[in-house]
């Protein structure tokens, strides 16, 4: 009988680096709202380089108990030690902050146990804690002073009246007052939260839980032997890392819409994993019809054979069909709100990006060509690599994350929420990567 091969030194280093990089990335993100600091830009840049190295080197990294415990305990510590921006009332903030300390620690303890029942409990505790914090954030901060929330609320009202929200002006917005800067399905998919419960943030919490359900499906599908229950631990661990990450309370409070995009991408992955790639067009198109920058992902998926060019083209076509009613209703309003305004929008001083580093620290305004070359060069390199390697689904999710991360890093306006989506895709990929761990384990004896 052959002895089971031990982990390579490179794999050990990668497994140790994962919790460290995750904590630095998300702790910097919590600190970034609403402040600009050179160390934050440095941390996000280092995370970008680390993800690029991980992907191009092809390192196999899976979740292990010590790493998850460090990540969850570090998340609790970050909640206590790092400034947290919020509009919550003092009592609500105290209760929610306490939950974001206690719940990750409880999940860590349960995930250290060896019983499947404890692992199920960890998942339940994470989801329940997140739901409780969402309820507290919404009720304790009923009118957050951010234009995102105002525009989403009033767009939902306009949609309910049959109005074109691209032709509306906003009442009481502290920022943008005459534009709906998202693609239309952001409003459509979040409006039920306003219509049924008075606040679009209830719908955002719902879509987060839809993404979590997809995580459990991915972990279950990644298990080679469906009679085993190790996937429950993986699903619970990824769930805890996803919904209890540093800064989650601010994301809940501010009505940032990236959970909606994550839900679409996760369920795209679920359907592809289950050989339902044509059905996967639907959640991907809904995500693409919700926010503009997801169009960057389609060239990568076009070259990845399990999805392929015909489904990528179908996704683009369906996206066009989904947004067509609003475009046709008033092309000038649609183009102004979703393209012209954003291209010409002024840099926001507390965006922690290389663009703002050049502007705030060195007084240099980077030409559009420079940022365009960085984004398109990265996209081209990722497309070429995916075409040549035809990687597994987990790797594809991380390649997509890298494209978005570089686009964020060189942008003139990228904040916690855009970077959160990147980190979430990386964490979700670890639910899929459980297939690699089990395959290696099952084939090491003979």
N, C-alpha and C positions, 0 to 999 in steps of 0.2 A: 504494500500500500504506500503510495507516495505521500510524503508529508505536505500538508497544506502550505502553499507559498505565503510568506509573510508580506505585508504591505511594503511597497517600494519607499525609499526615502523621500522621493518626490511627492508621493501620495500622502505621506505623513505630514510633510510641510504644508501641502495644500489643505489638508484637513484642519491643521492648526490655524492656518491663515484665514480660513472661512469665518469662524466666529469673530476674530479680530477685525476683519474687514467689514463684516456686517455691522458690528457695534460702532465702529468709527463712522461708517457711512450714515447710519440712521441717527446717531447722536449728533453728528454735524447737521443733519437735516432739521432735527428739533431745534437746535440752536439758531438755525438760519432764518427763522420766522420772528420778526420782520427786521433783520439786521444783516448788514454786509460785513464780513470779516475775511481777511486774507487766509487764515487757517482753515476756514470752511471751504473756500475755493481749493485750497491745497488738498484737503481731505477728499473732495469730490473728484479732483483730477487724479489723485492716487487710486481711488476706486475704479476710475475709468481704465487706467493703465493695468490695474490688477485683473479686471475682468477681461481685457483684451489679451493679456498674457495667459490667463487660464484657458481661454478659448483657443488661441492659436497653438498653445502647447499641447492641447488635448488632454489635460489632466482630468482624472476621474475623481470626483469629490462627492461623497455621500454623507448624509447626516449620521452622527453618532451621539450617544447620550451625553458625554462630557461637553461636546460642542453645543448642543441644544441647551443644556443647563447654563453654560456660560452666557449664551445669547439671551436667554430669558431673564436670568438674574441681572445681566448687564442692562437689559431694557428697563427693569424695575429701578435700578440705580440711576439710569439716565433720567427717568421721570422725576426723581427726587432732586438730582444735582444740576440738571441743565435747564436754563430758562425756557419756560413754556408759554407761548403766546395764546391767549384765550379771551373771549368775551363773556365767559361764564360768570354768574354771580358767585360770591365768595363761598357760600355753602355748597353749591353744586360743584364748584371747582375742587373743593376739599374732598368731597365724596368721590368724584370721578378720579382724582389723582390717587387717592387711597386704593381704589380698585385697580388702577393701572400699575400699582406696586404689588398688591397682594395677589392678584390673579396670575401674573406671570410666575411668581414664586410658587404658587400652588400647582400650576401646570408643570413646572420643573420637578417638583417633588413627585407628582403622579407619574411623570414620564421616566423617573428613575426606578419605579417599581417594575416588577417582572411579570405582572399579570395583565392579561388583555382587558380585564374589567377596569383596571386603573388607567389604562391608555384611553379607553373609551371615555372615562370620566374626565381625563385631561382635555379631550376635545370638547366635551360638554361644558366644562368650566370655562374654557377659552371663549366659546361662542356666547355663553350666557353672560360672561363678564363684558364682552364687547357690546352685546345688545343693551345691557344695563347702562353702560357708559354712553352709548348713542342716545338713549332716552334722556339721560341726565343732560347731555350736551344740548339737545334740542329744546328741552323744557326750561333749562336754566339760562339759555341764551336765545330767547325767542326772536330777537331781531339783531343778528350780528351785523356790525357796521362794515360790510364788504359788498362791493358791487356784484360779485358773483351770485350771492344769495338773492339780492334784490332783482337782478335780471331773470334768474331762474323762476322765482316766485311769480313775477308779473308776466313772464312769457307763458307760464302754465295757465294763468288767468286768461291771457289773450287767446291761447289755443282753445280753451274751453268755450270762449265766445266766438270762435271761428275766425279770429283775426290773424293777420300775418305779423308775427312777432319781429320780423326783420324791418318792419315799417313803424315800430312802436318806439316811443321814448319812455324812459324809466322815471318814476317818481321817487324821490328820496335816496337816489343812489349816491354814495360817497365817491364814486369813480366814474366809469363810463355811463353816460346817460342817454345815448341815442343809437346804440348798436347792440345786437345780439351776436357775440363774437364766435359762438360755437356753431357747428353744423346742426341741422334741425332735430336730429333724433336724440340729442341730449335733452332737449325740451320735452319731446314726446315720451321718452322712457322715464323721465323724472316727474312729469306732471301728475301722475296718480298719487304721489306722496302729498302734493298740494291739494288735490281735489278731495281725497279721502280723509286726510289727517291734518291738513292745514299747512304743511311744510314739506318742501321737496327733499329735505334731508332724511325723512323717513324712507323715501325711495332709494336714496344713496345707501343707507344702512341695509336695506333689503338686497340691493344688487351686490353689496359686499358679501352677504351671506349666500347669495347665488354663486359667487366666485368660490366661496369656501366649500359649498357642496360639490363644485367641480373639482376642487383639490382632492376630496375624498374619492371621487370617481377615478381621478388620475392615479392616485396611490393604489387603489384596488386593481386597476387595470395593469399597473406596472408589476404586480406580484406574479411571478412565474407559476408558483403553485398556489392555486386559489383555495386550497384546503388550509393553508397557513394563515396566521393572523398578524404577522409582523408588519403588514401594511397599515394596520390600525395605528401602531406607534408612529410610523412615518406621517400618516395623515394628520394625527393629533399634533405632532411636533410642528409641521408646516403651518397648520391652522393657528397655533399659538404664536409663532413668529410673524405671521401675516397680520393678524388682527390686534396684536398687542405691541407692535413695533413702536419705538419712541416717536412721539409727535402725532400719534393716531388721534388723540383728543382734539388737537388743533384741526386736523383734517375733518373730523366730524363737525366741529363748530363752524368752520369756514365754508362748508358746502362745496368743497372741491370735488370735481366730477370724475376723477380718475378711477374710482371703484367701478363705475359703469364700464369703462374701457377694459379694465381687468376682467370683469365678468365675461365680456365678449371673447377676449383672447383665451381665457381658461376653457371656456366651452368649445371654442374652436379646437383647442388641443385635445379635449376629451373625445370629440367626434372623430378627429383624425386618428387618435390612438385606437379607437374601436372600428377602424376601417369604414367610417361613415363620412369620408372626406367631402362628398358633395353636400351633405347636410351641414358640414362645418362652414360652408360658404355663408350661411345665414347669420350666425352670431358674429362672424368676422365682418360682414358687410354692415351689420347694425353698429358695430364699434367704429368702423370707418366712416359711417354716416353721422357719427356723433362728434368727432374731433378730427381736425384736418391732418395733423402730423402722422396719423397712423397710415397714411398713404405711403410713407417711407418703407413700410414693412412689406408691401405687396411685391416689389421686385425680388426680395429674398425668397419669398414663398413661391414665386413663379418658377424659380430655379431649383426648388426642392421637390424631387419627384413624387413623394407621397401625397403632396398637394398638387403641384404641377401648374403649368401655364394656363391650361384650359379652366381650371378652377379659380386661379388668380384673376384671369380675365372676367370670369363670371362674377367674382366678388366685386370687381370694379364696375361692371355693368349694373349689378344689383344696387350698389352704392349710389350710382347715378340715378337709378329709378327712385330710390328712397328719398333723395334730396330734390328731385325734379319739381314736385309741386310748389315748393317754396321758391326755387329759382324762377320758375315760369310765372309765379305770381308777381314778382317784381325783380327782374334781373339786376337793375342798378342797386337796389337796397341789399340784395343778397351778396353781390360782389363787394360792395362797400364794407359790410359788416364782417364778412368772413375772410376777405383777402386784403383789400386796400388799407383798411384801418390798421390791421396787424402789421403789414409790411412797413407802414410809415409811423408806427407807434414809437413814442420816445422810450429810451431805455429807463427801466425802473431801478433806482439806485441800490436797492437791497436784494437784487438778483445776484446770487453767488455763482457767477459764471466767468469764464475767461474773457468774454466780451466786456463785462463790467470791471474785471480786474484791470484790463488795459485802459478803460475809461476812468475809473475811480482812482487808481493808483498811479498811472503813468500819463493820464490826460490824452490818450490816443483812442480815436474812434476807429475800430477795425472796419475796413471796407467789406461790403457785402460779399465781394468775391472771395475774401479770405475765409469767412465762415462757410460760404457755399462750397469751397474746395474741401474744407475739413469734413463737412457732412457727406458730400457726394463721393469724396475719396474713400471715406469709411464704408459707405454703402457699397461702392464698387468692390472694395476688398472683401467685404462680407459676402457679397453675391458670388464672387469668384470662388471663395473658400467653400461656401455651401454647395455650389455646383460641383466642385471637384471632390469633396469629401462625402456628400450626401449623408450628413450626420443624423444621429438619433434625435427624437423629438425633444428631449431635455436640452440637448445642445442647440437646437434651433431656437428654443425659447430664449436661451442666453444670447445667441447671436442677435435676435430681435431686440433684446434689452440693450445690447451694446450700441446698436444703431441709434436707438432713442437716447441713450446716455450721452453719446457724442453730440447729437443734435441739441440736447439740453445744455451741455457744457459750453458750447460756443454761441449760444443764443443770447439775445439782449434782454429776454424776459423768460426766465425759467425758475420755478420755485419748488417748495417742498413737494407739492402734489405731482409735478412731472417726474421728479427724481424718485418719489415713492413708487410710481408705476414701474420704474426700472428695477428697483430693489425687490418689488413684489414678484415680478416675472422671474428673477433669479431664484427666489425662495420657492416659487411654484415649481420651477424646473427640478428642484431636489425631490419633490414628490414623485416625479416621473423617473428620476435616476435610481430609484430603489430597485428597478429591474437589473441594473448593472451590478449592484451589490449582491443580489440574490443569485444571479447567474454565476458570478465569480465564486461564491460560497458553495453552490451546489456542484460546481465542476472541479473543485479542488481536491476531492478524494476519489480514489479509484483503485 
